[in-house]
């Protein structure tokens, strides 16, 4: 069985030494889980299937945890809408153009909208991040952290309130720096990707 995660794979890390496949998988999983948790995002497409209320407008907002990656099916009152007739972006699904069908999904000849109702809109797809869209900096940070887990001499660990932090503050502007993994070089790469307030990571 290949040793791989959603973002990084065994061959990305070059200092495994005599680690077993089980150890490699654990380190990859722990690395991806930690960084995703601290950034408040996921870096893979996760399936969703939600029912929401129609709002009488031409667009609806599924209120997912993460950005929409794909919409594979849209139903209004149980009627499947052709994929050519709607579009989506990170946070909403909307009608592309005017249409009228025999099921009266659209109730006006010149306005296309989602009829008002309770849980009458079903949206199926994926949320998170498409594999091809994972920022290179995040992948590099994961590789560095996993490598550090194998060899803690590669980078120096730091903790808030320690001498190491004091030393870093003398060299860098740490006013808005967010503690994420406890490995400074890794956290430098990740600063621009924080969506939520991170917790205190255990390293």
C-alpha positions as CSV (number, residue, x, y, z in Angstrom):
1,X,0.0,0.0,0.0
2,X,1.4,3.5,-0.8
3,X,2.1,5.8,2.0
4,X,0.4,9.1,1.2
5,X,-1.8,11.8,2.6
6,X,-4.1,14.3,0.8
7,X,-1.3,16.7,0.1
8,X,2.1,15.0,0.7
9,X,3.3,11.5,-0.1
10,X,6.2,9.3,1.2
11,X,8.6,10.4,-1.5
12,X,8.3,14.1,-0.6
13,X,10.2,13.4,2.6
14,X,13.8,12.3,2.2
15,X,14.9,11.6,5.8
16,X,12.7,8.6,6.8
17,X,15.7,6.5,7.8
18,X,14.4,3.1,9.1
19,X,10.9,4.3,9.7
20,X,8.2,1.7,9.0
21,X,5.3,2.4,6.7
22,X,3.0,2.7,9.7
23,X,5.2,5.4,11.2
24,X,5.5,7.2,7.9
25,X,1.7,7.2,7.5
26,X,1.2,8.4,11.1
27,X,3.6,11.4,10.6
28,X,2.0,12.4,7.3
29,X,-1.5,12.2,8.8
30,X,-0.4,14.1,11.9
31,X,1.3,16.8,9.9
32,X,-1.6,17.4,7.5
33,X,-4.1,17.3,10.4
34,X,-2.2,19.8,12.5
35,X,-1.6,22.3,9.7
36,X,-5.1,22.2,8.5
37,X,-6.5,22.6,12.0
38,X,-4.3,25.5,12.7
39,X,-5.1,27.3,9.4
40,X,-8.8,26.6,9.7
41,X,-9.0,25.0,6.2
42,X,-8.8,21.6,4.5
43,X,-6.5,20.9,1.5
44,X,-8.5,18.2,-0.2
45,X,-12.0,18.0,-1.6
46,X,-14.5,16.7,0.9
47,X,-18.0,15.5,-0.2
48,X,-21.1,17.3,1.0
49,X,-24.8,16.7,0.4
50,X,-27.0,19.4,1.9
51,X,-30.7,20.5,1.9
52,X,-31.3,24.2,2.3
53,X,-34.3,26.6,2.1
54,X,-35.2,28.3,-1.2
55,X,-35.0,32.0,-0.7
56,X,-36.9,33.4,-3.7
57,X,-33.7,34.7,-5.3
58,X,-31.5,33.6,-8.2
59,X,-28.7,32.5,-5.9
60,X,-28.5,30.4,-2.7
61,X,-25.8,30.1,-0.1
62,X,-25.2,26.6,1.3
63,X,-23.3,27.9,4.4
64,X,-20.6,25.1,4.2
65,X,-17.6,24.9,6.4
66,X,-15.2,25.4,3.5
67,X,-15.1,26.8,0.0
68,X,-17.2,25.0,-2.7
69,X,-14.9,23.0,-5.1
70,X,-17.5,21.2,-7.2
71,X,-21.3,21.0,-7.5
72,X,-22.2,17.6,-9.0
73,X,-26.0,17.8,-8.7
74,X,-28.6,20.5,-7.9
75,X,-32.2,19.6,-7.2
76,X,-35.1,22.1,-6.8
77,X,-38.3,20.5,-5.4
78,X,-36.7,17.1,-6.3
79,X,-36.2,18.1,-9.9
80,X,-32.6,17.7,-11.2
81,X,-31.3,20.9,-12.8
82,X,-29.1,20.6,-15.9
83,X,-25.5,21.4,-15.1
84,X,-25.5,23.9,-18.0
85,X,-28.1,25.9,-16.3
86,X,-26.4,26.9,-13.0
87,X,-23.0,27.9,-11.8
88,X,-21.2,28.3,-8.5
89,X,-18.3,30.0,-6.8
90,X,-16.6,29.5,-3.4
91,X,-19.7,30.2,-1.4
92,X,-22.9,30.2,-3.5
93,X,-24.8,28.4,-6.3
94,X,-26.6,30.5,-8.9
95,X,-28.6,30.3,-12.1
96,X,-26.7,31.1,-15.2
97,X,-29.5,32.3,-17.5
98,X,-33.3,32.3,-18.0
99,X,-35.3,29.1,-18.4
100,X,-38.8,27.7,-17.8
101,X,-39.6,24.0,-17.5
102,X,-42.7,21.9,-17.2
103,X,-42.0,21.3,-13.5
104,X,-42.3,25.1,-12.9
105,X,-39.0,25.1,-11.0
106,X,-38.8,28.7,-12.3
107,X,-42.0,30.5,-11.6
108,X,-41.5,33.5,-13.9
109,X,-40.8,33.8,-17.6
110,X,-38.2,36.5,-17.1
111,X,-36.8,35.8,-13.6
112,X,-34.9,32.7,-12.7
113,X,-34.8,32.0,-9.0
114,X,-35.0,29.4,-6.3
115,X,-38.6,29.1,-5.1
116,X,-39.2,29.8,-1.4
117,X,-39.5,26.6,0.6
118,X,-38.2,24.6,3.5
119,X,-35.3,22.3,2.6
120,X,-36.5,22.3,-1.0
121,X,-33.0,22.8,-2.5
122,X,-30.6,19.9,-2.5
123,X,-26.9,20.5,-3.4
124,X,-24.3,17.8,-3.8
125,X,-20.7,18.3,-4.4
126,X,-17.3,18.8,-2.7
127,X,-15.9,21.5,-0.5
128,X,-12.4,22.4,0.6
129,X,-9.5,22.7,-1.9
130,X,-8.9,20.9,-5.2
131,X,-5.7,18.9,-5.1
132,X,-4.3,21.0,-8.0
133,X,-5.0,24.2,-6.1
134,X,-3.2,23.5,-2.9
135,X,-0.7,26.4,-2.5
136,X,2.9,25.4,-2.9
137,X,3.9,27.1,0.3
138,X,1.5,24.9,2.3
139,X,2.8,21.8,0.7
140,X,6.4,22.9,1.4
141,X,5.5,23.7,5.0
142,X,4.0,20.2,5.4
143,X,7.1,18.6,4.0
144,X,9.3,20.6,6.3
145,X,7.3,19.8,9.4
146,X,7.2,16.1,8.6
147,X,10.9,16.1,8.0
148,X,11.4,17.9,11.3
149,X,9.3,15.2,13.0
150,X,11.9,12.7,11.7
151,X,14.9,14.9,12.8
152,X,14.3,17.7,15.3
153,X,17.7,19.1,14.6
154,X,16.7,20.4,11.2
155,X,14.8,23.4,12.7
156,X,14.6,24.9,16.1
157,X,11.3,24.6,18.1
158,X,10.0,27.7,19.7
159,X,7.2,28.4,22.2
160,X,5.5,31.7,23.2
161,X,7.1,33.3,26.3
162,X,10.5,31.5,25.8
163,X,14.0,32.9,25.1
164,X,13.7,31.7,21.6
165,X,10.7,34.0,21.0
166,X,12.7,36.9,22.5
167,X,15.5,36.2,20.1
168,X,13.2,36.0,17.1
169,X,11.5,39.3,18.0
170,X,14.9,41.0,17.8
171,X,15.3,39.7,14.3
172,X,11.7,39.8,12.9
173,X,8.6,41.8,13.2
174,X,6.6,39.4,15.4
175,X,3.8,41.8,16.3
176,X,1.3,40.0,14.1
177,X,3.1,36.7,13.8
178,X,0.8,33.7,14.6
179,X,2.1,30.7,16.5
180,X,1.0,27.7,14.5
181,X,3.3,24.6,14.7
182,X,6.1,25.6,17.0
183,X,8.6,25.4,14.1
184,X,9.5,28.9,13.1
185,X,10.6,28.2,9.5
186,X,7.3,26.3,9.0
187,X,5.2,29.0,10.6
188,X,6.8,31.7,8.4
189,X,5.5,29.9,5.3
190,X,2.0,29.6,6.7
191,X,1.4,33.1,8.0
192,X,-0.7,34.3,5.0
193,X,-3.0,31.3,5.0
194,X,-4.7,31.5,8.5
195,X,-8.5,31.6,8.2
196,X,-9.3,31.1,11.8
197,X,-7.7,31.9,15.2
198,X,-5.2,29.1,15.7
199,X,-4.9,27.1,18.9
200,X,-1.7,26.3,20.7
201,X,-0.3,23.4,18.8
202,X,1.3,20.4,20.4
203,X,4.6,19.5,18.7
